[in-house]
Amino acid sequence: MSSAIPILLTGLCFLSLRPACCSGSRILVVPVDGSHWINMEVILQELHSRGHHVTVLRSAKSWYIPSTSPIYTAINVTMLEDESNKNFYNKIIQNVMDCRRSPSFISSFCQRQQISSMLGKGHEILARAAATMLDDPVFMKKLQDAKFDLMLTDPALTLGVILGSHLKLPMVFNVRWINNGEGHFAIAPSPISHVPVSGSELHDRMDFLERTKNMLHYVYSLVEYQFFINAPYADLFRRHFPPGTDLLSLERAADIWLLRTDFVFEFPRPTMPNVVYVGGFQCKEPRPLPAELEAFMQSSGEHGVVVMSLGTMVSALPRDATEAIAAAFARLPQKVVWKFMGEKPSSLGNNTLLVNWMPQRDLLGHPKTRAFVAHGGTNGMFEAICSGVPVLAVPLFMDQFDNVLRLKVRGAARVVEAKSIAQEDFLEALKDLLETPSYRANIRRLSQLHRDRPMSPMDTAIFWIEYVIRNKGAAHLRSAAFNLPWYSYFCLDVAVFVMALIGGFVWASVSVCKVFCCRKSRRKTKTQ
């Protein structure tokens, strides 16, 4: 008996050290470049630390996704032909700023037209890239022989969705925006009476005119999907997928949607069982800053520091706008750290430090940081929420206008228009943000609500990725509504049937009344 105890203890120790059933799984990842890659990389680091083997399909011309990495193996493919030309995005931003000069009701539709043009060209390129991959038997055999357990992709680009569906892999989305709108609109009921359509720049409490605008944006999104987004893939779907396949049906087949938002930030709305909210999962406790940057922060004294960054993808503010911003910064008692690329503004003050790169999460979490001047990307907005730092937003294009509106209506941000930045207006908005206590109180309240949850966003994301691997999918969480024709989904066939019954009953009742009335009339005539 005594000799059996050490053996038993050894066995228990071995079992406790044994990796989980899905560790060592093979995961195929198709990410999106730019700021999207920042949050995808955070998930890949965590998956790698748990023993999973990650393979990343990346563009040979990628801006930010390295070709070599200790956490994944890379496969180079062709994605977007003009990925190396950032001026393309700068031109779109300039066009959007021109649209912003129109009346507010018209400007949002003008912006969407610009985005539609960009989406149309982008999806034509993506459709050709997907066809090249699926038509290459050597490439496809390489992916099939790898025997991947999961496809993890950001469906803002469609290649991962198409490849994952063709390879019949369980699929998890790391998603916020999809096709031509926010991810909910592809998968969840979205009553437009209180759910603002992407690009409408509306909140969830709309009056009649705002609901009219929301309806028009919804109709526009349907047209945009049919003619700009789905159309380029028609030949690909005809050759490689069953009849009736379209882009939306492939996307809806995903097992889990890891949505990069939560209802601290998003307006309340209907959702679905396989939508998991992981907003802010990229947030981490701030790390110590480099010595020179820390010294600059400490030199700000009691006034603190303003941090400014307009994101990873573009730097498109006009020269007069950057001069106005620099002059406004120079009049502040605060110090400023500004992520800036381009010609140094002549009006730059001694209190402003220009940097090509900054540890943004660490700066926002620093106790000296007082405000964040940002373009309104989802990553930056959640980092501001996590750190409790109020935002002065300068939205440029895409989802940024909708994002900053969500913080503005909660009293945690102010917004200035990039099209018409003037020194005095920018300075007034920034001083208001710095000197009015309610902005900081409101963003700290959002931060508290965001953190008050039973499980961290990152742990939630990893749990559901491994859940899909363990169970080889999560089909039981997908709604049967996706298999219904549109007339059945809206019960129009039932409505027609009920109306026919009512009509038949009314017709029969009228006919019976006519018969009785006629008989009575004939009897009366005979009596006379």
C-alpha positions as CSV (number, residue, x, y, z in Angstrom):
1,M,0.0,0.0,0.0
2,S,2.8,2.4,1.0
3,S,4.6,1.8,-2.3
4,A,1.5,2.5,-4.3
5,I,1.1,6.0,-2.8
6,P,4.2,7.5,-4.6
7,I,3.1,5.9,-7.9
8,L,-0.4,7.4,-7.4
9,L,1.1,10.9,-6.6
10,T,3.3,10.7,-9.7
11,G,0.3,9.8,-11.9
12,L,-1.7,12.7,-10.5
13,C,1.2,15.1,-11.1
14,F,1.6,13.9,-14.6
15,L,-2.2,14.4,-15.2
16,S,-2.0,17.9,-13.7
17,L,0.9,18.8,-16.0
18,R,-0.7,17.3,-19.1
19,P,-1.7,20.1,-21.6
20,A,-5.4,20.7,-22.2
21,C,-7.1,18.6,-24.8
22,C,-6.8,21.3,-27.5
23,S,-3.3,22.6,-26.8
24,G,-1.0,22.0,-29.7
25,S,-3.8,22.6,-32.2
26,R,-3.0,23.9,-35.6
27,I,-4.6,27.3,-36.3
28,L,-4.7,29.0,-39.7
29,V,-4.9,32.8,-39.4
30,V,-5.8,35.3,-42.1
31,P,-5.5,38.8,-40.6
32,V,-6.0,42.3,-41.8
33,D,-3.1,44.7,-42.0
34,G,-2.7,48.0,-40.1
35,S,-4.5,48.6,-36.8
36,H,-6.4,45.3,-37.2
37,W,-3.2,43.4,-37.0
38,I,-2.3,45.0,-33.7
39,N,-5.2,43.3,-31.9
40,M,-4.9,40.1,-33.9
41,E,-1.2,39.8,-32.9
42,V,-2.2,40.1,-29.2
43,I,-4.5,37.0,-29.6
44,L,-1.8,35.1,-31.4
45,Q,0.8,35.7,-28.7
46,E,-1.7,34.3,-26.1
47,L,-2.5,31.3,-28.3
48,H,1.3,30.6,-28.8
49,S,1.9,30.8,-25.1
50,R,-0.7,28.1,-24.6
51,G,1.0,25.7,-27.0
52,H,-1.0,26.2,-30.2
53,H,0.8,26.2,-33.6
54,V,-0.2,29.2,-35.6
55,T,0.2,29.7,-39.4
56,V,-0.4,33.2,-40.8
57,L,-1.3,34.0,-44.4
58,R,0.1,37.4,-45.0
59,S,0.6,39.7,-48.0
60,A,4.1,39.7,-49.5
61,K,3.7,43.6,-49.4
62,S,2.4,43.7,-45.9
63,W,3.0,47.0,-43.9
64,Y,3.0,45.6,-40.4
65,I,2.8,41.8,-40.4
66,P,6.4,40.4,-40.2
67,S,7.4,37.6,-42.5
68,T,9.2,35.9,-39.6
69,S,8.1,35.6,-36.1
70,P,8.7,33.4,-33.0
71,I,5.0,33.0,-32.5
72,Y,3.8,31.9,-36.0
73,T,4.9,30.5,-39.4
74,A,4.1,32.8,-42.3
75,I,2.9,32.0,-45.8
76,N,3.2,34.8,-48.3
77,V,0.3,35.3,-50.7
78,T,-1.1,38.1,-52.9
79,M,-4.0,40.0,-51.2
80,L,-4.4,43.6,-52.2
81,E,-2.3,44.7,-55.2
82,D,-1.8,48.3,-54.0
83,E,-1.1,47.5,-50.4
84,S,2.2,49.3,-50.6
85,N,0.6,52.6,-51.6
86,K,-0.7,54.4,-48.5
87,N,-1.4,57.5,-50.6
88,F,-4.5,55.7,-51.8
89,Y,-6.0,55.9,-48.3
90,N,-4.8,59.4,-47.9
91,K,-6.7,60.4,-51.1
92,I,-9.9,58.8,-49.8
93,I,-9.5,60.7,-46.5
94,Q,-9.1,64.0,-48.5
95,N,-12.3,63.2,-50.4
96,V,-14.1,62.4,-47.2
97,M,-13.0,65.7,-45.7
98,D,-14.4,67.4,-48.8
99,C,-17.7,65.6,-48.2
100,R,-17.8,66.9,-44.6
101,R,-18.2,70.5,-46.0
102,S,-21.7,69.6,-47.2
103,P,-24.8,69.9,-45.0
104,S,-24.8,67.2,-42.3
105,F,-27.7,65.2,-43.7
106,I,-25.9,65.0,-47.1
107,S,-22.3,64.6,-45.9
108,S,-22.8,61.1,-44.5
109,F,-24.2,59.8,-47.8
110,C,-21.3,61.5,-49.7
111,Q,-18.9,59.8,-47.4
112,R,-20.5,56.4,-48.0
113,Q,-20.3,56.9,-51.8
114,Q,-16.5,57.4,-51.4
115,I,-16.3,54.3,-49.3
116,S,-18.4,52.3,-51.7
117,S,-16.0,53.2,-54.5
118,M,-13.1,52.0,-52.4
119,L,-14.9,48.8,-51.4
120,G,-15.9,48.0,-55.0
121,K,-12.3,48.2,-56.1
122,G,-11.0,46.3,-53.1
123,H,-13.4,43.4,-53.5
124,E,-12.6,43.1,-57.2
125,I,-9.0,42.6,-56.2
126,L,-9.8,40.3,-53.3
127,A,-12.0,38.1,-55.6
128,R,-9.2,37.7,-58.1
129,A,-6.8,36.9,-55.2
130,A,-9.2,34.3,-53.8
131,A,-9.7,32.8,-57.3
132,T,-5.9,32.5,-57.7
133,M,-5.6,30.6,-54.4
134,L,-8.6,28.2,-55.0
135,D,-7.5,27.5,-58.6
136,D,-3.9,26.6,-57.5
137,P,-4.0,22.9,-56.7
138,V,-0.5,22.9,-55.2
139,F,-1.4,25.7,-52.8
140,M,-4.7,24.2,-51.7
141,K,-3.2,20.8,-51.2
142,K,-0.6,22.3,-49.0
143,L,-3.3,23.8,-46.8
144,Q,-5.3,20.6,-46.8
145,D,-2.3,18.5,-45.9
146,A,-1.6,20.8,-42.9
147,K,-4.8,19.5,-41.3
148,F,-5.7,22.7,-39.5
149,D,-8.1,22.5,-36.6
150,L,-9.4,26.1,-37.0
151,M,-9.6,29.2,-39.1
152,L,-9.2,32.4,-37.2
153,T,-9.7,35.4,-39.4
154,D,-10.7,39.1,-39.5
155,P,-13.6,39.2,-42.0
156,A,-13.0,42.8,-42.8
157,L,-11.1,41.1,-45.7
158,T,-12.9,38.1,-47.3
159,L,-10.0,35.8,-48.1
160,G,-10.1,34.0,-44.7
161,V,-13.9,33.5,-44.9
162,I,-13.6,32.0,-48.4
163,L,-10.6,29.8,-47.6
164,G,-12.0,28.6,-44.3
165,S,-15.3,27.7,-45.9
166,H,-13.7,25.9,-48.8
167,L,-11.4,23.9,-46.5
168,K,-14.5,23.2,-44.3
169,L,-12.7,24.4,-41.1
170,P,-14.4,25.5,-37.9
171,M,-14.2,29.3,-38.1
172,V,-13.8,32.0,-35.5
173,F,-14.0,35.7,-36.4
174,N,-12.0,38.4,-34.7
175,V,-14.3,41.1,-35.9
176,R,-15.8,44.6,-35.6
177,W,-16.5,45.7,-39.2
178,I,-17.6,43.3,-42.0
179,N,-18.4,43.9,-45.7
180,N,-20.1,47.3,-45.5
181,G,-21.0,47.7,-41.9
182,E,-20.7,46.8,-38.2
183,G,-20.6,43.0,-37.6
184,H,-24.0,42.9,-35.9
185,F,-25.8,43.8,-39.1
186,A,-24.6,40.6,-40.7
187,I,-25.7,38.2,-38.0
188,A,-28.2,39.8,-35.5
189,P,-31.6,41.4,-35.8
190,S,-31.1,45.1,-36.3
191,P,-34.3,47.2,-35.9
192,I,-33.5,50.4,-37.6
193,S,-35.9,52.3,-35.3
194,H,-33.3,52.3,-32.6
195,V,-30.2,50.6,-34.0
196,P,-28.1,53.2,-36.0
197,V,-26.8,51.9,-39.3
198,S,-23.0,52.1,-39.8
199,G,-22.0,55.4,-41.3
200,S,-25.2,57.2,-40.3
201,E,-23.6,59.0,-37.4
202,L,-26.7,58.5,-35.3
203,H,-27.3,57.4,-31.7
204,D,-30.0,55.0,-30.4
205,R,-32.6,57.7,-29.5
206,M,-33.7,59.0,-32.9
207,D,-36.5,61.4,-33.8
208,F,-38.5,61.1,-37.0
209,L,-36.0,62.8,-39.3
210,E,-33.2,60.7,-37.9
211,R,-35.1,57.5,-38.3
212,T,-35.7,58.5,-41.9
213,K,-32.0,59.1,-42.4
214,N,-31.3,55.7,-40.8
215,M,-33.8,54.0,-43.1
216,L,-32.1,55.6,-46.1
217,H,-28.7,54.4,-44.9
218,Y,-30.1,50.9,-44.5
219,V,-31.4,50.8,-48.0
220,Y,-28.1,52.2,-49.3
221,S,-26.3,49.4,-47.5
222,L,-28.4,46.8,-49.2
223,V,-27.6,48.3,-52.6
224,E,-24.0,48.6,-51.7
225,Y,-23.8,44.9,-50.7
226,Q,-25.4,43.6,-53.8
227,F,-23.6,45.7,-56.4
228,F,-20.3,46.7,-54.9
229,I,-19.4,43.8,-52.5
230,N,-21.0,40.5,-53.4
231,A,-21.0,40.9,-57.2
232,P,-17.3,40.5,-57.8
233,Y,-17.4,37.0,-56.2
234,A,-20.2,35.6,-58.4
235,D,-18.0,33.6,-60.7
236,L,-15.8,32.3,-57.8
237,F,-18.8,31.0,-55.9
238,R,-20.3,29.5,-59.1
239,R,-17.1,27.5,-59.7
240,H,-16.1,26.5,-56.2
241,F,-19.2,26.5,-54.0
242,P,-22.7,25.0,-54.0
243,P,-25.5,26.8,-55.9
244,G,-27.0,29.8,-54.0
245,T,-23.7,30.6,-52.1
246,D,-23.0,34.2,-51.5
247,L,-20.6,36.1,-49.3
248,L,-23.1,36.7,-46.5
249,S,-24.0,33.0,-46.2
250,L,-20.3,32.0,-45.8
251,E,-19.9,34.7,-43.1
252,R,-23.0,33.6,-41.2
253,A,-21.6,30.0,-41.1
254,A,-18.8,31.1,-38.7
255,D,-19.0,29.4,-35.4
256,I,-18.0,32.2,-33.0
257,W,-17.9,36.0,-33.6
258,L,-15.4,37.6,-31.2
259,L,-16.7,41.1,-31.5
260,R,-14.2,43.9,-30.6
261,T,-16.7,46.0,-28.6
262,D,-19.0,45.7,-25.6
263,F,-22.1,47.5,-24.3
264,V,-20.1,49.9,-22.2
265,F,-19.1,51.4,-25.6
266,E,-21.8,50.1,-28.0
267,F,-25.5,51.1,-27.9
268,P,-27.8,48.4,-26.5
269,R,-29.2,46.2,-29.3
270,P,-30.3,42.6,-30.1
271,T,-27.6,40.1,-30.3
272,M,-27.0,36.3,-31.0
273,P,-25.7,33.3,-28.9
274,N,-22.5,33.0,-30.9
275,V,-21.5,36.7,-30.6
276,V,-18.9,37.1,-27.8
277,Y,-17.9,40.5,-26.7
278,V,-14.2,41.1,-26.2
279,G,-13.9,44.8,-26.5
280,G,-10.6,46.0,-24.9
281,F,-8.9,42.6,-25.0
282,Q,-5.8,44.3,-26.2
283,C,-5.6,46.5,-23.1
284,K,-2.8,45.5,-20.7
285,E,-1.4,47.1,-17.5
286,P,1.0,49.9,-18.5
287,R,4.6,49.1,-18.6
288,P,7.5,51.4,-17.6
289,L,8.3,54.0,-20.3
290,P,11.8,54.4,-21.9
291,A,13.9,56.6,-19.7
292,E,13.9,59.7,-22.0
293,L,10.1,59.5,-22.4
294,E,9.5,59.0,-18.7
295,A,11.7,62.0,-18.0
296,F,9.6,64.1,-20.4
297,M,6.4,63.0,-18.7
298,Q,7.7,63.8,-15.3
299,S,8.8,67.3,-16.4
300,S,5.2,68.2,-17.0
301,G,4.7,68.8,-13.3
302,E,1.1,69.1,-12.0
303,H,-0.3,70.1,-15.5
304,G,0.4,66.6,-17.0
305,V,0.6,65.5,-20.6
306,V,-1.6,65.4,-23.7
307,V,-1.0,62.4,-26.0
308,M,-1.9,62.7,-29.7
309,S,-2.0,59.9,-32.4
310,L,-4.0,59.6,-35.6
311,G,-3.4,55.8,-36.0
312,T,-1.2,53.4,-38.0
313,M,-2.6,53.6,-41.5
314,V,-2.5,57.2,-42.7
315,S,-1.2,60.7,-42.0
316,A,-3.4,62.9,-44.1
317,L,-4.1,66.1,-42.2
318,P,-3.6,69.2,-44.4
319,R,-0.6,71.4,-43.6
320,D,-2.7,74.2,-42.3
321,A,-4.4,71.8,-39.9
322,T,-1.2,70.5,-38.5
323,E,0.1,74.1,-38.1
324,A,-3.1,75.1,-36.2
325,I,-2.8,72.1,-33.9
326,A,0.8,72.7,-33.2
327,A,0.1,76.4,-32.4
328,A,-2.7,75.4,-30.1
329,F,-0.5,72.9,-28.3
330,A,2.1,75.6,-27.8
331,R,-0.3,77.7,-25.8
332,L,-1.0,74.9,-23.3
333,P,0.6,74.6,-19.9
334,Q,0.6,70.8,-20.4
335,K,3.4,68.9,-22.2
336,V,2.4,67.1,-25.5
337,V,3.6,63.8,-27.0
338,W,2.6,63.8,-30.6
339,K,3.0,60.8,-33.0
340,F,3.8,62.7,-36.2
341,M,5.2,61.9,-39.6
342,G,6.0,64.6,-42.1
343,E,7.4,68.0,-42.2
344,K,7.8,69.6,-38.8
345,P,5.2,72.3,-38.1
346,S,6.8,75.8,-37.9
347,S,4.5,76.7,-35.1
348,L,5.6,73.9,-32.9
349,G,6.2,74.9,-29.2
350,N,8.9,73.9,-26.8
351,N,6.3,71.8,-24.8
352,T,5.7,69.4,-27.7
353,L,7.6,66.2,-28.4
354,L,7.3,64.7,-31.9
355,V,7.8,61.0,-32.2
356,N,7.6,58.5,-35.1
357,W,6.4,55.8,-32.8
358,M,4.9,55.7,-29.3
359,P,4.0,53.0,-26.8
360,Q,0.4,54.3,-26.9
361,R,-1.1,51.9,-24.3
362,D,1.7,52.7,-21.8
363,L,1.4,56.4,-22.3
364,L,-2.4,56.4,-21.9
365,G,-2.0,54.4,-18.7
366,H,0.6,56.8,-17.3
367,P,-0.6,58.9,-14.3
368,K,0.6,62.1,-15.9
369,T,-1.7,61.7,-19.0
370,R,-4.6,64.1,-19.0
371,A,-6.1,63.8,-22.5
372,F,-5.9,61.8,-25.7
373,V,-6.2,63.5,-29.1
374,A,-7.1,60.6,-31.5
375,H,-8.7,59.8,-34.8
376,G,-11.4,57.6,-33.3
377,G,-10.3,54.0,-34.2
378,T,-11.7,51.2,-32.1
379,N,-8.4,50.2,-30.6
380,G,-7.6,53.8,-29.4
381,M,-11.2,54.3,-28.0
382,F,-11.0,51.2,-25.9
383,E,-7.5,52.0,-24.8
384,A,-8.8,55.4,-23.6
385,I,-11.7,53.6,-21.8
386,C,-9.3,51.1,-20.2
387,S,-7.1,54.0,-19.0
388,G,-9.8,56.4,-18.0
389,V,-8.5,59.2,-20.3
390,P,-10.9,61.6,-22.0
391,V,-10.7,62.0,-25.7
392,L,-10.6,64.9,-28.1
393,A,-11.5,63.2,-31.4
394,V,-10.5,64.2,-34.9
395,P,-12.3,61.5,-37.0
396,L,-11.0,61.0,-40.6
397,F,-13.0,58.2,-42.3
398,M,-14.7,54.8,-42.1
399,D,-16.0,53.9,-38.6
400,Q,-14.3,56.7,-36.8
401,F,-17.2,59.1,-36.9
402,D,-19.6,56.5,-35.4
403,N,-17.0,55.5,-32.8
404,V,-16.4,59.0,-31.4
405,L,-20.1,59.7,-31.3
406,R,-20.5,56.8,-28.8
407,L,-18.1,58.5,-26.4
408,K,-19.4,61.9,-27.1
409,V,-23.0,61.0,-26.1
410,R,-21.7,59.5,-22.9
411,G,-19.9,62.8,-22.0
412,A,-16.4,61.3,-22.3
413,A,-15.2,63.1,-25.5
414,R,-15.3,66.2,-27.6
415,V,-15.2,66.2,-31.4
416,V,-13.5,68.6,-33.9
417,E,-13.8,68.4,-37.6
418,A,-10.6,67.7,-39.5
419,K,-12.0,69.7,-42.5
420,S,-12.0,72.9,-40.6
421,I,-9.5,72.8,-37.8
422,A,-8.7,76.3,-36.6
423,Q,-6.2,77.1,-33.8
424,E,-8.8,78.9,-31.5
425,D,-11.5,76.2,-32.0
426,F,-9.0,73.3,-31.3
427,L,-7.6,75.1,-28.3
428,E,-11.1,75.8,-26.9
429,A,-12.1,72.2,-27.3
430,L,-8.9,70.8,-25.7
431,K,-9.0,73.3,-22.8
432,D,-12.7,72.4,-22.1
433,L,-11.7,68.7,-22.1
434,L,-8.8,69.3,-19.7
435,E,-10.6,71.8,-17.4
436,T,-14.1,70.3,-17.1
437,P,-14.1,67.5,-14.5
438,S,-17.1,65.7,-15.9
439,Y,-15.2,64.4,-19.0
440,R,-12.6,62.6,-16.8
441,A,-15.4,61.5,-14.4
442,N,-17.4,60.0,-17.2
443,I,-14.6,58.2,-18.9
444,R,-13.5,56.8,-15.5
445,R,-17.0,55.6,-15.0
446,L,-16.9,53.8,-18.3
447,S,-13.5,52.3,-17.4
448,Q,-15.0,51.0,-14.1
449,L,-17.9,49.4,-15.9
450,H,-15.6,47.9,-18.5
451,R,-13.5,46.2,-15.9
452,D,-16.4,45.0,-13.8
453,R,-16.8,41.6,-15.4
454,P,-16.3,38.0,-14.3
455,M,-13.7,37.2,-16.9
456,S,-11.2,39.3,-18.8
457,P,-11.8,40.0,-22.5
458,M,-8.7,38.1,-23.4
459,D,-9.5,35.1,-21.3
460,T,-13.0,35.1,-22.8
461,A,-11.6,35.2,-26.4
462,I,-9.2,32.4,-25.8
463,F,-11.8,30.3,-24.1
464,W,-14.2,30.5,-27.0
465,I,-11.4,29.8,-29.6
466,E,-10.4,26.7,-27.7
467,Y,-14.1,25.8,-27.2
468,V,-14.6,25.7,-31.0
469,I,-11.4,23.6,-31.3
470,R,-12.5,21.1,-28.6
471,N,-16.0,20.7,-30.0
472,K,-15.0,20.9,-33.7
473,G,-17.4,23.9,-34.2
474,A,-20.3,25.5,-32.5
475,A,-23.2,24.9,-34.9
476,H,-25.6,24.6,-32.0
477,L,-25.2,28.4,-31.4
478,R,-26.1,29.4,-35.0
479,S,-29.6,30.6,-35.6
480,A,-32.0,28.7,-38.0
481,A,-33.1,32.1,-39.3
482,F,-30.1,32.1,-41.7
483,N,-31.7,29.1,-43.6
484,L,-35.0,30.8,-44.1
485,P,-35.9,32.7,-47.3
486,W,-36.5,36.4,-46.7
487,Y,-40.3,36.1,-47.0
488,S,-40.4,33.3,-44.3
489,Y,-38.0,35.3,-42.0
490,F,-40.5,38.2,-42.0
491,C,-43.5,35.8,-41.9
492,L,-44.8,37.4,-45.1
493,D,-46.1,34.0,-46.3
494,V,-48.0,33.6,-43.0
495,A,-49.4,37.1,-43.3
496,V,-50.6,36.4,-46.9
497,F,-52.2,33.2,-45.7
498,V,-53.9,34.9,-42.8
499,M,-55.1,37.7,-45.1
500,A,-56.4,35.1,-47.6
501,L,-58.3,33.4,-44.8
502,I,-59.8,36.7,-43.6
503,G,-60.6,37.7,-47.2
504,G,-62.2,34.3,-47.8
505,F,-64.2,34.5,-44.6
506,V,-65.4,38.0,-45.5
507,W,-66.3,36.9,-49.0
508,A,-68.1,33.8,-47.8
509,S,-70.0,35.9,-45.2
510,V,-71.0,38.5,-47.8
511,S,-72.1,35.7,-50.2
512,V,-74.2,34.0,-47.5
513,C,-75.8,37.4,-46.6
514,K,-76.6,38.0,-50.3
515,V,-78.2,34.6,-50.6
516,F,-80.4,35.1,-47.5
517,C,-81.3,38.7,-48.6
518,C,-82.2,37.5,-52.1
519,R,-84.4,34.7,-50.7
520,K,-86.1,37.1,-48.3
521,S,-86.7,39.5,-51.2
522,R,-88.2,36.8,-53.4
523,R,-90.5,35.7,-50.7
524,K,-91.7,39.2,-50.1
525,T,-92.3,39.7,-53.8
526,K,-94.4,36.5,-54.0
527,T,-96.5,37.5,-51.0
528,Q,-97.3,40.8,-52.6
